[in-house]
């Protein structure tokens, strides 16, 4: 993202099956990143929880229900950004 916006270096975009799933994913992301020493700057749930945004500064995690993901279509909105596929990212081992 850094080539197209100053908002963040990376957007992580996730699709949840429903509202409870979205909250569970958000909680798991927060717990995992907190254990890695990352502090969340902001958390918001727009559209009655159909879109949960976790702001970690350089990384912003967007968790959508399918309908909200299609409606907002961030991939189209930020279409000039380089796409990083999950299978190409190495994650350092925890603890």
C-alpha positions in Angstrom: 0.0 0.0 0.0 2.9 2.4 0.6 3.2 3.1 -3.1 -0.5 4.3 -3.3 -1.3 5.8 0.2 0.1 7.1 3.4 -2.6 5.3 5.4 -0.7 2.0 5.9 2.0 -0.2 4.4 -0.3 -3.2 4.3 -4.0 -3.9 4.2 -5.0 -7.4 5.3 -8.5 -8.2 3.9 -10.4 -11.1 5.4 -13.9 -12.5 4.7 -15.9 -13.8 7.6 -18.9 -16.2 7.3 -21.1 -14.1 9.7 -21.0 -11.4 12.4 -19.9 -13.8 15.1 -17.1 -15.2 12.9 -15.9 -11.6 12.2 -15.7 -10.9 15.9 -13.9 -14.2 16.5 -11.4 -13.5 13.8 -10.8 -10.0 15.1 -10.3 -11.3 18.7 -7.8 -14.0 17.4 -5.8 -11.4 15.4 -5.6 -9.1 18.4 -4.6 -11.9 20.7 -1.9 -13.2 18.3 -0.5 -9.8 17.5 -0.5 -8.7 21.2 1.5 -11.9 22.0 4.0 -10.7 19.3 4.3 -7.3 21.0 2.2 -5.3 18.5 -0.2 -2.8 20.0 -3.5 -2.0 18.3 -4.1 1.7 17.7 -7.8 1.5 17.0 -10.6 -1.0 16.6 -13.9 -0.1 14.9 -16.9 -2.1 13.8 -18.9 -0.3 11.1 -22.2 -1.4 9.6 -23.4 -3.2 12.7 -20.2 -5.3 12.9 -20.2 -6.4 9.3 -16.8 -4.7 8.9 -14.3 -4.8 11.7 -11.2 -2.7 11.2 -8.1 -3.2 13.3 -5.5 -0.5 13.0 -1.9 -1.4 13.8 -0.3 1.7 12.1 1.6 0.2 9.2 -0.8 -2.8 9.0 -4.6 -2.4 8.8 -6.8 -5.5 9.1 -10.2 -5.4 7.4 -12.6 -8.2 8.4 -15.8 -8.2 6.3 -18.8 -10.3 5.9 -19.2 -11.4 2.3 -21.8 -8.8 1.5 -19.8 -5.9 2.9 -16.6 -7.1 1.2 -18.4 -7.1 -2.1 -20.0 -3.7 -1.4 -16.8 -1.9 -0.4 -14.6 -3.8 -2.8 -11.3 -2.5 -1.4 -9.4 -4.5 -4.0 -10.9 -2.3 -6.7 -10.7 0.9 -4.7 -7.0 0.3 -4.1 -6.4 -1.5 -7.4 -3.0 0.1 -7.9 -1.5 -1.5 -4.8 0.8 -4.5 -5.1 -1.1 -7.7 -4.0 0.9 -9.9 -1.6 -0.6 -13.5 -1.6 -0.7 -15.1 1.9 1.2 -18.2 0.7 4.2 -15.9 -0.1 4.5 -14.4 3.4 6.8 -16.0 6.0 5.7 -15.6 9.6 8.4 -15.7 12.3 7.8 -18.5 14.9 6.2 -17.3 18.1 7.8 -17.6 21.5 
